[in-house]
Amino acid sequence: MPLSALIVPILMSAAAMEDPQITVKGYPWAPFISPMGEPFRPPSSGEAPIAHWFVQADINRDGVLTPDEMQADADRFFARLDSNHDGEIDPQEIAAYEYEIAPDVQVNSQWKRPRGEIAAKRERDRDRPSWNGSRKREDRHDGYHSDGLQGAARYGLLNIPQPVASADADFNRLISLAEFRQAASYRFRLLDSSGRGQITLAELEARLPARPKGKQAKPRKDAVDTRIGLPLPTPE
């Protein structure tokens, strides 16, 4: 058994004894998760998170994103994820990404149904019961539904719940820079629907998923958002 497979459970168990619940500061607006998985949160200036990412990725500031700029942006984020600088993103670094950098990509544990429980019908198949009626509480997480978009797909341009782990093309639990670059190239082509080899911010903004409108009030700026983050496993 690889040494990394033994280390991860030990580290996670130790963390669980210190703080068994991961909590993330709540924000009144959704973050933006870039195509490669980097989170951008609303700054105090009011700038849209997607605009913050786009300006950073648009190296020559010409107002369009090209494949080369997408690759450069992927390289920069890969260097941040590869904390031990060995040229690969390993399971420990993926765990650090999910728990420290972008816990938004996790699926809330309260949404998980017990084994054998039948999934609830989608809202469009219901008679639109009131929020105080028969609708399950699992559908009351700021408007997000358990049968809707998951993980980073709720906040990004592509329906990819875990953008970093999904770059593992050979499924060996290690992501090389070449694999990350390959994923960046493929994702650029998905976004470049016109095939022009360049994408504007307006084109990308049109791809953002609409934020669901729930009945619950938005959290305070200083509130803890219990919708984001899974609890660490308890030690056996």
VMD Tcl script that draws the C-alpha trace (Angstrom):
set ca {
  {0.00 0.00 0.00}
  {1.44 3.44 -0.91}
  {2.71 5.50 1.99}
  {0.41 8.39 0.99}
  {-2.62 6.14 1.44}
  {-1.62 5.61 5.05}
  {-0.69 9.21 5.81}
  {-3.94 10.88 4.69}
  {-6.24 9.02 7.15}
  {-3.79 9.68 9.99}
  {-3.61 13.41 9.25}
  {-7.36 13.71 8.85}
  {-8.02 11.78 12.06}
  {-5.66 14.06 13.96}
  {-7.41 17.12 12.58}
  {-10.76 15.67 13.51}
  {-9.78 15.45 17.17}
  {-8.91 19.16 17.16}
  {-11.95 20.43 15.25}
  {-14.49 17.85 14.06}
  {-16.49 20.35 12.01}
  {-15.20 22.35 9.06}
  {-16.84 25.76 8.95}
  {-16.38 28.49 6.39}
  {-17.18 32.18 6.71}
  {-20.52 32.86 5.05}
  {-20.82 35.40 2.25}
  {-24.00 37.09 1.04}
  {-23.08 36.35 -2.58}
  {-21.79 33.18 -4.15}
  {-18.07 32.88 -4.89}
  {-16.75 32.19 -8.38}
  {-14.81 28.98 -9.03}
  {-12.52 29.30 -12.05}
  {-12.45 26.59 -14.76}
  {-9.37 25.11 -13.08}
  {-10.90 25.24 -9.59}
  {-9.54 28.41 -8.04}
  {-12.02 30.25 -5.78}
  {-12.59 33.99 -6.06}
  {-14.75 35.70 -3.46}
  {-16.51 39.07 -3.67}
  {-14.01 41.78 -2.65}
  {-15.03 44.80 -0.61}
  {-14.73 46.90 -3.77}
  {-17.82 45.22 -5.14}
  {-16.04 43.81 -8.19}
  {-17.62 40.62 -9.50}
  {-15.49 37.57 -8.59}
  {-15.49 36.33 -12.20}
  {-14.15 39.71 -13.36}
  {-11.37 39.46 -10.78}
  {-10.32 36.11 -12.19}
  {-10.64 37.23 -15.82}
  {-8.46 40.34 -15.36}
  {-5.84 38.21 -13.63}
  {-5.87 35.59 -16.41}
  {-5.94 38.17 -19.24}
  {-2.19 38.75 -19.14}
  {-1.95 41.31 -21.95}
  {-5.12 43.13 -20.82}
  {-6.66 43.10 -24.30}
  {-10.09 42.07 -23.03}
  {-10.06 38.52 -24.37}
  {-8.86 35.23 -22.93}
  {-6.77 33.00 -25.23}
  {-5.67 29.34 -24.89}
  {-2.14 30.46 -23.95}
  {-3.48 32.69 -21.20}
  {-5.68 29.87 -19.94}
  {-2.61 27.63 -19.83}
  {-0.60 30.27 -17.96}
  {-3.43 30.68 -15.44}
  {-3.53 26.90 -14.96}
  {0.24 26.79 -14.44}
  {0.03 29.50 -11.79}
  {-2.71 27.73 -9.85}
  {-0.94 24.37 -10.20}
  {2.14 25.88 -8.52}
  {-0.06 26.98 -5.62}
  {-1.63 23.53 -5.26}
  {1.70 21.69 -5.53}
  {2.81 22.76 -2.07}
  {5.76 20.35 -1.87}
  {6.94 21.33 -5.37}
  {7.41 17.78 -6.61}
  {5.60 18.40 -9.89}
  {2.43 16.53 -8.94}
  {-0.74 17.20 -6.98}
  {-1.04 14.24 -4.61}
  {-3.93 13.13 -2.37}
  {-2.73 15.24 0.54}
  {-2.64 18.33 -1.64}
  {-6.09 17.54 -3.04}
  {-7.35 17.27 0.55}
  {-5.75 20.63 1.33}
  {-7.52 22.09 -1.70}
  {-10.91 20.75 -0.60}
  {-10.61 21.71 3.08}
  {-8.49 24.88 3.02}
  {-8.47 26.53 -0.42}
  {-11.93 25.78 -1.83}
  {-14.21 24.00 0.66}
  {-17.04 25.32 -1.54}
  {-16.51 22.32 -3.84}
  {-17.69 19.92 -1.16}
  {-21.24 18.65 -1.04}
  {-22.89 19.40 2.27}
  {-23.20 16.36 4.50}
  {-26.77 17.35 5.44}
  {-27.76 16.72 1.83}
  {-26.63 13.11 1.87}
  {-29.50 10.66 2.11}
  {-29.27 7.49 4.18}
  {-28.63 4.35 2.19}
  {-31.83 3.05 0.65}
  {-33.73 6.33 0.92}
  {-35.46 7.30 -2.30}
  {-34.50 10.65 -3.79}
  {-37.09 13.37 -3.49}
  {-38.88 14.46 -6.64}
  {-37.61 17.56 -8.40}
  {-39.50 20.75 -7.70}
  {-40.94 20.93 -11.20}
  {-42.59 17.56 -10.57}
  {-44.22 18.71 -7.39}
  {-47.24 20.88 -6.72}
  {-44.87 23.52 -5.34}
  {-45.52 22.98 -1.62}
  {-44.82 25.90 0.67}
  {-41.50 26.22 2.49}
  {-43.27 25.56 5.75}
  {-45.14 22.60 4.31}
  {-43.98 19.19 3.18}
  {-40.78 20.23 1.42}
  {-37.78 18.61 3.03}
  {-35.26 20.71 4.88}
  {-32.52 19.39 2.60}
  {-33.85 21.74 -0.09}
  {-33.55 24.84 2.08}
  {-29.82 25.57 1.81}
  {-29.97 29.10 0.44}
  {-32.00 27.93 -2.52}
  {-29.65 25.12 -3.63}
  {-31.25 21.72 -4.15}
  {-29.76 18.32 -3.42}
  {-30.70 17.15 -6.91}
  {-29.22 20.20 -8.64}
  {-25.67 21.30 -9.46}
  {-23.04 19.99 -7.07}
  {-19.73 21.25 -5.75}
  {-17.86 23.76 -7.90}
  {-20.49 23.48 -10.63}
  {-22.74 25.68 -8.48}
  {-20.24 28.53 -8.73}
  {-18.38 27.99 -12.01}
  {-18.68 28.01 -15.77}
  {-18.60 24.25 -16.32}
  {-20.52 21.39 -14.74}
  {-17.45 19.96 -13.00}
  {-18.04 19.37 -9.26}
  {-14.33 18.92 -8.43}
  {-12.17 20.71 -11.05}
  {-8.78 19.71 -9.62}
  {-9.35 15.99 -9.04}
  {-11.10 15.65 -12.40}
  {-7.84 16.61 -14.15}
  {-6.42 13.19 -13.17}
  {-6.61 11.72 -16.68}
  {-5.04 8.34 -15.86}
  {-6.85 7.91 -12.51}
  {-3.64 7.23 -10.57}
  {-4.59 9.74 -7.84}
  {-1.72 12.00 -8.91}
  {-2.16 15.03 -11.15}
  {0.86 16.05 -13.19}
  {1.41 19.48 -14.71}
  {0.88 17.91 -18.14}
  {-2.51 16.57 -17.06}
  {-3.48 19.93 -15.58}
  {-2.48 21.68 -18.80}
  {-4.41 19.13 -20.85}
  {-7.49 19.80 -18.72}
  {-7.04 23.55 -19.20}
  {-6.86 23.13 -22.97}
  {-9.97 20.96 -23.07}
  {-11.94 23.28 -20.80}
  {-10.99 26.30 -22.91}
  {-12.43 24.57 -25.97}
  {-15.64 23.86 -24.04}
  {-15.95 27.53 -23.17}
  {-14.97 28.75 -26.64}
  {-18.22 27.66 -28.24}
  {-17.65 29.89 -31.26}
  {-14.25 28.33 -31.98}
  {-12.58 31.74 -32.37}
  {-9.73 30.93 -30.03}
  {-10.61 33.80 -27.72}
  {-13.30 34.44 -25.12}
  {-14.62 37.71 -23.71}
  {-15.73 38.32 -20.15}
  {-19.29 38.97 -21.32}
  {-19.40 35.55 -23.01}
  {-18.26 33.87 -19.81}
  {-20.66 35.82 -17.60}
  {-23.52 34.55 -19.72}
  {-22.47 30.99 -18.81}
  {-22.66 31.49 -15.05}
  {-25.41 29.45 -13.38}
  {-28.23 31.53 -11.97}
  {-28.10 31.71 -8.20}
  {-31.20 29.94 -6.85}
  {-33.71 32.04 -4.97}
  {-34.48 30.39 -1.67}
  {-36.92 31.61 0.95}
  {-34.39 31.84 3.70}
  {-32.67 35.15 4.38}
  {-29.12 35.70 3.20}
  {-26.49 35.13 5.90}
  {-24.88 38.04 7.67}
  {-21.36 38.94 6.55}
  {-20.01 37.68 9.86}
  {-22.14 34.52 9.88}
  {-20.83 30.97 9.57}
  {-22.09 29.25 6.44}
  {-22.93 25.70 7.51}
  {-23.95 24.87 3.94}
  {-20.29 24.72 2.87}
  {-17.91 22.06 4.16}
  {-18.07 18.45 5.24}
  {-17.15 17.33 8.75}
  {-13.86 15.51 9.02}
  {-14.16 11.76 9.66}
  {-14.11 10.83 13.32}
  {-11.22 8.60 14.41}
  {-12.12 4.95 14.91}
}
mol new
graphics top color blue
foreach p $ca { graphics top sphere $p radius 0.5 }
foreach p [lrange $ca 0 end-1] q [lrange $ca 1 end] { graphics top cylinder $p $q radius 0.2 }
display resetview
